[in-house]
Amino acid sequence: MHEDPSPLSSKTRRRTVVAKTVLSNEHREGAGTQLIHRSMRILRMLASSPPQGETVANISSFLGLTQPTTYRIIKALEREGVVQQASGSHGYTIGAELAWMALGTLPKVLVTQAAAPALEQLSKAVEDSVFLAVRSGFDSIYVDRRLGRYPVQEVELCVGSRRPIGVNVAGRAMLGFLPQETVESIMQANEPRFAAFSIPLGDILRDAALSRKQGYVWNDSLTAPDRRSLAAPILDLSGNAVAAICVIARQYRLPESRIPQIVPYLIDAARQASEKLAAASRAPAGRT
């Protein structure tokens, strides 16, 4: 019988991954922007937080900040409405103001709408958790998911979770369908971040090449040793990857012998999402 890891280990593992992902951007500019970088690191961690939020102690511990500094930043962000205290908890989470600020980016979420039917169909076909990851600068963000019918599902991986492109299989699937100059820019920016996940640059580029060759890629997770992921890219009208559809499950659910059975469903889901995205992109403004 296979059992989920304990709640404590799951929370600790998730927070550690989030911290590794967001820690590395602070020194890209001078000290004058340090406060902005720290605020963004906190917001990104909260964006991946569970419903009860994260406490000041947890945030400061995992991001390497002092508790007084963390508290001051949290309170300033709370006054602006972009952070709020979670109901019935001492934790903090993302505030509603961020949602209103993001309304202007609605055209960019066409991919989420385009992929939704494919995610639903894929989750029913494979009975495991399926995710949609989109590219955001040098990161990939899980923006949607569907839980399958198999009793053990990947509920630990939350919508809003962020990874440096290249760390997760979804990012490597996208790298295979990006212009070479874009790939080089991402690799240069993220190479210092890869060290926290103990992944050689060559392994990432190898998987990206496989994605380009066969239309999908699979590998074991770097952030959860018992997890395996398959991913296929969603392409825009130019043939560049903007997102990826992933099947993520425990390794015993995704043995190598089962992967050839899942791949046709995965590739078909990515194709359907790409076609819907193309149709939505061609539609006149205000119509999808």
Secondary structure, DSSP 8 states (H G I E B T S, - for coil): ------HHHHHHHHHHHHHHHHGGGGGGS-GGGHHHHHHHHHHHHHHT--TT-B-HHHHHHHHT--HHHHHHHHHHHHHHTSEEE-TTSS-EEE-HHHHHHGGGGGGGGHHHHHHHHHHHHHHHHH-SEEEEEEEETTEEEEEEEE--SSSS---SS-TT-EEEBTTBHHHHHHHTTS-HHHHHHHHHHHHHHHGGGT--HHHHHHHHHHHHHHS-EEEE-SS-TTEEEEEEEEE-TTS-EEEEEEEEEETTTS-TTTHHHHHHHHHHHHHHHHHHHHHHHHS-TT--
